[in-house]
Amino acid sequence: MKHKLNRTVAITFAIPVASVVGTVGATLALLSNSLLAQEAVAQEAVAPEDLYVGLWQGVDEVDGGNSLRSILPAESGFKVVGRDTWHGPCKYGDPATVLAQLSVEQESLVGTWNLDCQVGETAETGDRSFKVRYTFDPATETLTETLLDPQTEEPIDRIPIVFFRVSP
């Protein structure tokens, strides 16, 4: 009788241990597949339209002006239409609009936008076009506008404007 009890006890413990091992194995397999699927999704290329198209709003830290940029797809790349409440070349008294044709270069939008002062011809003399780069930050989902020197294409000595998407 003693021998029979030992066998029963051994069998009783063997089933839960095998069950636990099987459950843990199945759970690890599911987690592994899930992580691989998430990694594959994260590595998928996101279309530039999904990153850039929309209405973006920011504050120019240089003058405190409100800046809006509407980025739309175009036949060749993108176009941007913008409005600033203040703009230096407009002598900080007039609202300004910017228009540009942009193309994707090295994971950024790059182009030249033209400034138009809204009230009279108050703009400073000279060229009112600016080389510009827009860079999307996936961690913060923001868009940074950096003005570039037209000859060197390096950022000019100015604080970039960080934009937040208002509408897709």
C-alpha positions, 0 to 999 in steps of 0.5 A, spaced: 500 500 500 505 504 501 508 503 494 502 505 491 501 511 494 508 513 492 506 512 485 500 516 486 504 522 489 509 522 484 504 522 478 500 527 481 506 532 482 508 530 475 502 533 471 502 540 474 510 540 473 509 538 466 503 543 465 507 549 468 513 547 463 508 547 457 505 553 459 511 557 460 514 554 454 507 557 450 508 563 453 515 565 451 513 562 444 508 567 444 512 573 447 517 572 442 513 572 436 509 578 439 516 582 440 518 580 433 512 582 430 513 589 433 520 590 431 518 588 424 512 594 424 517 599 427 522 597 422 517 598 416 518 605 412 513 610 414 511 614 408 513 621 408 506 623 407 504 620 414 510 624 417 509 631 414 502 632 411 498 636 416 497 643 419 503 645 424 503 650 429 509 653 433 512 659 436 518 663 434 522 663 440 526 669 437 520 674 437 514 670 440 510 670 433 505 665 432 507 660 426 503 656 422 505 651 416 500 647 412 504 642 408 501 638 403 503 633 397 505 636 391 506 632 384 513 633 386 515 632 393 511 637 398 509 644 398 508 648 404 504 654 405 505 658 412 503 664 416 507 668 421 504 674 425 511 677 426 517 676 421 524 680 422 524 682 414 517 685 415 520 689 420 516 685 425 510 689 424 507 685 419 504 678 418 508 674 413 506 668 408 511 663 406 510 659 400 515 653 398 516 647 394 519 641 398 523 635 397 525 629 401 532 629 402 536 625 407 530 624 412 528 631 412 524 636 407 528 641 404 526 647 399 526 654 399 521 658 401 519 665 399 517 671 404 511 675 402 509 681 407 502 682 408 501 690 409 504 694 404 511 693 401 515 694 408 520 688 407 527 690 408 531 690 401 534 684 398 532 677 397 526 675 401 527 667 399 530 662 405 533 655 404 529 651 409 529 644 412 524 641 416 526 635 420 520 630 423 522 627 430 518 621 431 520 621 439 516 627 440 512 627 434 514 634 432 517 638 426 523 642 426 524 648 421 531 650 420 533 656 416 539 654 412 545 659 409 543 658 401 551 658 400 553 652 405 546 649 407 548 650 414 543 652 419 544 660 420 545 663 427 537 663 429 533 658 434 529 653 430 522 653 430 519 647 433 512 645 430 506 641 433 501 637 429 494 641 429 491 637 424 493 631 419 
